[in-house]
Each structure stands twice: as C-alpha cells, then as structure tokens.
Amino acid sequence: MTEAVTTALAGPAPIPAPKVTLPRELFRVLRVWPDWLFGMFASMGLGLATGAFLYWDPFSGRVRDPQTLIVTVVLTAVADASLTNQLAAEPEWAIRVLTGGGDPARMLRVRNQVLYIFEAGFAFGVAALVIVLTKDHHWVKHNWPIIAELPLAPIAAGNLASVLFPCPFMRLRHRLQATTTWPRWGAYIGIPFALTSLGTATVMGFPAWMEQQVKHSAAKMHHRPSWLTADNIHYATWLIAVPVLNLLIWAIALKTADSLARLRRHHLVTLMRKHSELALDMDDISLWEAVRALPANLKQIPSEVRDVATVEIEEVRQVGGHLDRGLEHALARQAAKIRARRAAEQSSGAA
C-alpha cells in the first residue's frame, strides 16, 4: 500500500494548535480587533467618567487628591481585566488551541501579559492626565509602583473566574437576548468584583498599615540607624514587599486556574462551542431593539434562571468531586513514594 493511500485512509491530518506567545498574541489582537477589546475600551471610558465626576462634581466637595483619583479611575477600569475572560474571551481561538493540545497555563499567562500591557498603559495614561489637571507631579516619585501594581489583583481574580465560571464574550445585543446565560454571566461579573475589592483592600491597605507601624517603631528608637529613613521605609514597602506580594497572588491564582482548566478541558471546549452556536442563533437586531425586547424576555427569566442555576450548581459539585479524587490520588502517590524511600533506606541499612 502506497504512502498516499495510507494517508488518505487515515483521514485528514489534525490541525496543529496555534502557537501562543506574547508577540504573536499582541499582533493577532491588534490585527483582528476582537469584541472583548472593545469591551475593555468601554470599561476604560467608564473609569474616566468616574474620575471626571469626582474631579468636577458640582454637588459636593471636589476630589483633588491625585492618588485617590488615580486609584478610583484605574480600579473602575481594570475591573474589566477580570471581566474580560482570559481563557474564553474568543471561543473559536480558544477551542482551536485547547483541542490541538494547547497548554491552558500558557494561554492564561500570555493573555495576562496582553491585558497587563493594555491596563498598565491606561494606568500611567491616567496618571499623566491627573498631573496635567492638578498641576502636581511631586507624588510620582513615591507612588509610581502603586500605579504599576493596580492591574494585578483584577487579572488574578479573572484567572479563577474564567475557569470556574467561563462565560465567553458576547456582544451586549446578543447577551440581552440570551437570558439562559445570565446566571453564569452574573456569577462571572460578581465573583471577580468581590475578589478584586477584597484583594485590593488587602494588597493596598495592609502594606500602608505596616508602613505606618514601622515608621512609628523607628521614631521610638533611641539610636536610630541612618538608613532607616521614612523614604527608605516607603521604598522598601512599595518597591519590594508589595510587588512581591502582588506577584505571589497572581502566581497562585494562575497555578490554581491552570489546574482547574486541565480538569475541565473537555467541559470548557463543549461550553464554548455551545456558547458560539447560541450567539449565531440569536436574532440579528440592534442594541436598542434588544433593550426594547427586555420586558418580554424578563417574563421568561424565573423559570429559565431556576433551571440554569440548578445545572450550574450540579456542575460545581461535580468539579468539587473531581478535585477531591485528584487530591486523594496525589496523596496516595506521595505516600507510595515515602514508603518506597523508607524501604530502600531499611534495605541499605541491613546491607
């Protein structure tokens, strides 16, 4: 049998998974301009609108503190980093990578880097705008590390949410029609916001409290070292401790999301395919028409939400069972290794 006949009988060759690297992904995103990118730009506009209201608020005292403005504006916008589903933002692309044997960890890591480039650029752009408005730039020397770290907590929360409650990006006019996706969509939005708020309070509030405590203790010293100045304490806190803490949180979230994605690879691919098929079946109407149809859709929600929520709870229970069994297997393997090592030590001692 010739090689050509053998190849024909074997069927079409499997399509290799797209290589996922940062340069390739940046070029692809800027060439394709996917829908989630427009969602991120819309979230940035929402953040700028929040900052403008704080700065020009005609009803109460205006906020002029640069750091308060920047943190509020950037966190309002970079919350979209957690809402921009890192793993399933583009279902067709993610399906090609996962079905071709692609590594979920690499997909998440590269998407995290792409999101950080956009969000960090936005954060420093907001800082430059605040400098122009407030005519105050003296705070930059001490606070630029804080600006660079703001996107990390939302991105870390998005890693977990994109695996626990994957919700492929869908245009709003389609999302308003797809009422069956609302429970998952709501969970996907709510969980990252909650984790982002908690993480930001921990990562920003705790180091500030520690800095004040160290300064207070240093002020009580009778023989204070010359290097233990307020500036050095500030730099040690925000240039060393806080970046390490942020990177540690991001790494733990990425590792956890990777483990969950490996367990749920088949389920993720199936879900993304169903989501894409659902979006194609939606009526091709404008956003205004979708909003006008909301009252009729709202009447169908109670029964649909109840059915879909039941399915979601059952899926979470099944994932929990898989995690328990995986942990049991891991512990069994570790126990077997320990027993083998002890047996080898006893045999060597007897010899």
N, C-alpha and C positions, 0 to 999 in steps of 0.2 A: 504494500500500500504506500503510495507516494506521500510525501510530507504535506502537499497541498490538500489531498483528500483527508488526511488525518486532521488537519487544522479545520477543515470545513465540518467534519463530523463532530469535532469538539465544541462547535458553536463559536459565537463571537468572543473575541478576547475581552477580558474585563477592563473597563476604563480605569486607568490609574488615578489615584486620589490626587487632587491638586496640591502642589507644594505650598505649604502655609509658612511664609516668612514675613517679617515686618516690611521690607521693601516691596515685595510682591503684593502684600495686602494693602499698603498705602497706595500703590499705583492702581490697583484694582478698584479700590473705593473711590478714588478721585476720577477714574475713568468711567465707572458705572453709575456713580451717584445714587446709591440705594435709598430706599424710602426712609430707613432709620436715620440717615444722615440729616434729612430734612426735619425729622422729629427732634434731633439734637439741636439744630439751629433754632427751632421754635422754642425749645426749653431755654436756650440762651437768651432769646428775646424776652421770655417771661422773667428770667433773672434780672435783666437790665430794667424791665418795667418795675420790678420790686425795688431796685435801687433808686430809680428815678422818683418813686413815690416817697421813699424815705428821705431823699435829699430835698425834694421840693414840696413836701407835704404841707398843704395850706391850712390844715385843720388843727395841727398840734405843733409841738417843737420840732424843728428840722434836725435830722441826724447829720452831724458834720464830722463825726469821728471816722477817720479813714479805715481803720481796721474793722470797725463794725459794719461799715458799708461794704467792704470787700468780702468779708466772711458771709454776710447775708446774701449778697448778689451771687457769689460763686456757688454757695451751697444750694441756693434755689435752682441754679442752672445745672450743676454737676450731679444733682439727684437724677438727671436723665441718664447719666452714665450707668446707674443701676437699673433704670427703666429701659435702656437700650440693651436688649437681650444679647449678651455676648455670644452665646452658643447658637441661638436660633433666630437671630435678627434677620438673616437671609436664608429661608428654609432650603431653597434649591441648592445654594452653595454648600450649606452645612450637610445636606443629605449626600451630595457628591463626595465630600471629604470623609464622612463617617462610614458610608457604605464601601468606600475604597480602602478602608483600613486606616484612615487618618487618626492621629492621636488627639483625643479631646483636650488634653492638657496643653498641647501646642496651640490648638485653636483658641483656647481661652487666653493663654499667655500672649499670643500675638494680638488678639482683639483688645486685651487690656492695654497693651502698648499703644495701639492705634487710638483708643479712647483717651488715654492719658495725654497723648500729644495734642489732641484737639482741646481737651479740658484745661490742661496746663497753659496752653496758648491763650485760651479765653481768660483764665485767671489773671495772667500777667497783663493782658489787654485791659481788663477791668481795673487793675492796679494803676496802669498808666492813665486811664480816664479819670480815676479818682484824684490822682496827682494834679491833673490839669484843672479839675473842678475846685479842689480845696486849696491849691497853691501850696501844698505841704508835702515835702519829699523826705523829711528827716527820719521818718519812721521806717523807710525802706530798708535801711542797713540792718535793723534788728528783726524785721518781720518777713523778709522775703522767703525764708524757709517755710513759714506757716502757709504762705500762698502756694508754694510748690507742693505741699502735702495735702491740701484740701481735697483733691480728687480721689485720693487713695481709698478712703473709707467707703464712699459710694461704689467704687469699682469693685472692692472686695465684697460688699453686700450683693452686688449684681451677679458675681460669680455663683454664689449659692442660690440666688433666686432663679437664675437662668437654668439651673439643673433641677431644683426642687419643684418649681412651677414654671416650666418652659412655656412661653407664650409668644410664638413667632410674631414678628411685627406685621401689623395690618393697618392699612390706611383707615383713617377715622370714619370715612363714609361707609366702609365695609364693616368696621368694628361696631358701629351703631346698629347695623342690621344683624350681626352675628350675636344675638343675645345669649346663645349657649356658651360662648367663650367668656362671658362677663365674670363668672365666679373665679375662673383661673386668672383673668386679667386683673380683677380686683385684688386677689391674693398677691399677684406678681407686683402690683403697684404698692400695696400696703406694707408687705414684709420689708422690701428694701428701704422704704422711707423710715420705718421703725428702726431697722438696724443702723441706717445712716445717722439718725438722730442720736441713738444710744452710743454708737461708735464715735461720733464727733464730740459728744459730751465727755466721753472717756479720754479720747486722744487729745483734746484741747483743754478740758477742764483740769484733769489730773496733773499734767505737767505744769500748768500755771500754778496750781496749789503747791506742788513740790518746789517750784522755783521760789515762791514766797517763803516757804518753810526753810529752805537752805539759806536764803538771804537773812532771815530772822536769826537763825542759829549763828551765821557768820558775824552778824552785828554784835552778838553777845560775847564773842571770843576776846580774851584779854590780849593774846598775841596772834593777831590775825595775819595769815600769810599774805605776802604782797600780791600773789597771783590770784587770790580769792576775791576778785572784784565783782561788782554787780554785772558788768558786761560779760565777764568770763562765765559767770553762773548762767546768764541768759543764753550765751552761745552754746554752752555745754548741754543745756536743756533742749533748745530748739534746733541746734545743728547736729547733735549726736543722739540724744536719748529719744526724741520724738520721731526723727526719721527711721531709726532702728525699730521702734515700736510700730510705726505705720507699715513698714515693710514686713515685719513679722506677722501682723494681722493679715496683710494681703497674701503672704505666702501660705498661711494656714488655710485661709478661705479658698485659695486656688487649689491646694492639695485636696481639701475636702470635696470641692466641686469636681475635681478630676476623678476621685474615687467613685463618687455618685454617678458621674457620667459614664464611666466604664460599666457600672452595674446596669444602667438604664439605656445603654446604647441603642438596642433594638426598639425600646419604647419611645425614645426620643425621635428616631427616624420615622416611626409609624405616626407619631403625633404631628410632626412637621408636614408629612405628606397629607394627612387629613386636613390640617390647617390650610395648606395651599389649595387643596381641592375645594374646601369650603369658601375660600376667598374668590375662587374662579366662578363659583355658582351664584355669588351674590349679584343682585341687580346693579347694573352699571348706571347709578344715579349720582347726582351731585351731593355735596355735603349738606346743602340747605334742604334738599329733598329728603335726605336721611334723617335730618333733625325733625322735619315735619312729620315723618312716619313714626317717630318715637312713641307718641301716645298709644298708637295701635300695638306697637311692639311691647310696651310696658304691660299690657293686659296679659300677655303670654308668659311673662317672666316668672311669676311664682312657681308654676309647675315645672318650667324648664330649669330654674335655679335649683329647685329641690332635687330633681333627677341628676343634674350635673354635679351638684355638691356631693351627693351620695357616691357617685363614681369616683370623684376626686379623693374623698376620704378613704375609699377602699384601695385606691392606688397607693396612697401614702402608707396605709397599713402593710400592703404587700412589699413596698420598698423597705419598710422597717424590718419585716421578716427576713428579707434578703441580707440586710446589714447584720442582723443577729446571727444568721447562719454563716456569713462571711467571717464575722468575728470569732465564732466557735471554731471554724476551720483554721483560722490564723493561730488561735491559741493552741489548738491540737498540734499543728506543725511545730510551733515553738516548743511545746512540751516534749515532742518526739526528739527534737534536736538536743534538748537538755539531757534527756535520758541517754541518748547515744553518746554524748560527750562524757557523761559520768561513767558509762560502761567502758569507754575507751581509757579513761583515767584509771579505773579499777584494774583493767587488764594489764595496763602498763606497769602499775604498782605491783601487781602479783608477779610479773615477769622480773 
